[in-house]
Amino acid sequence: MSAFLTDKEKHLQMVYKNNVVVAKDGNKIIVIHSKRSVKPLLPFEISQAVFDHWKQRDARIAMTDTPYKDLFSAAVNRPDHKLVYVADFNDIEFSDQ
């Protein structure tokens, strides 16, 4: 099995097992999967304080070892593509499910 397929399978398992999956981009924390968040649209960047708050509210949050830039296509990784930055947990809108 190739390394790419192994990584893909690992990430799928993370998505199935966790409500939230985040990735790092340098010092940035980027939400790449969330089962309940509605706004902002994925992916979006969160502050360390938001990450800590989210971890307190949800035990099923995981951080992938794969860097953010390696997870998405060139279209998302364009230099002009700006991620929404969330500094307050209350700014994230969640579905009721």
Solvent accessible surface area in square Angstrom, and as a share of the most:
residue,aa,sasa,rsa
1,M,173,0.77
2,S,58,0.38
3,A,78,0.61
4,F,146,0.61
5,L,93,0.46
6,T,68,0.40
7,D,58,0.30
8,K,106,0.45
9,E,90,0.41
10,K,85,0.36
11,H,29,0.13
12,L,79,0.39
13,Q,83,0.37
14,M,30,0.14
15,V,46,0.26
16,Y,141,0.53
17,K,135,0.57
18,N,23,0.12
19,N,36,0.18
20,V,3,0.02
21,V,2,0.01
22,V,0,0.00
23,A,0,0.00
24,K,76,0.32
25,D,36,0.18
26,G,68,0.65
27,N,148,0.76
28,K,94,0.40
29,I,5,0.03
30,I,0,0.00
31,V,0,0.00
32,I,31,0.16
33,H,32,0.14
34,S,13,0.08
35,K,96,0.41
36,R,103,0.37
37,S,20,0.13
38,V,65,0.37
39,K,118,0.50
40,P,21,0.13
41,L,144,0.72
42,L,74,0.37
43,P,21,0.13
44,F,0,0.00
45,E,24,0.11
46,I,3,0.02
47,S,18,0.12
48,Q,100,0.44
49,A,71,0.55
50,V,3,0.01
51,F,18,0.08
52,D,60,0.31
53,H,72,0.32
54,W,8,0.03
55,K,96,0.41
56,Q,160,0.71
57,R,158,0.58
58,D,28,0.14
59,A,103,0.80
60,R,114,0.42
61,I,27,0.14
62,A,23,0.18
63,M,74,0.33
64,T,6,0.03
65,D,127,0.66
66,T,24,0.14
67,P,70,0.44
68,Y,9,0.03
69,K,114,0.48
70,D,103,0.53
71,L,52,0.26
72,F,63,0.26
73,S,72,0.46
74,A,85,0.66
75,A,60,0.47
76,V,37,0.21
77,N,38,0.20
78,R,116,0.42
79,P,135,0.85
80,D,100,0.52
81,H,64,0.29
82,K,164,0.70
83,L,40,0.20
84,V,81,0.46
85,Y,121,0.46
86,V,5,0.03
87,A,65,0.50
88,D,67,0.35
89,F,14,0.06
90,N,125,0.64
91,D,94,0.49
92,I,10,0.05
93,E,89,0.40
94,F,52,0.22
95,S,34,0.22
96,D,148,0.77
97,Q,182,0.81
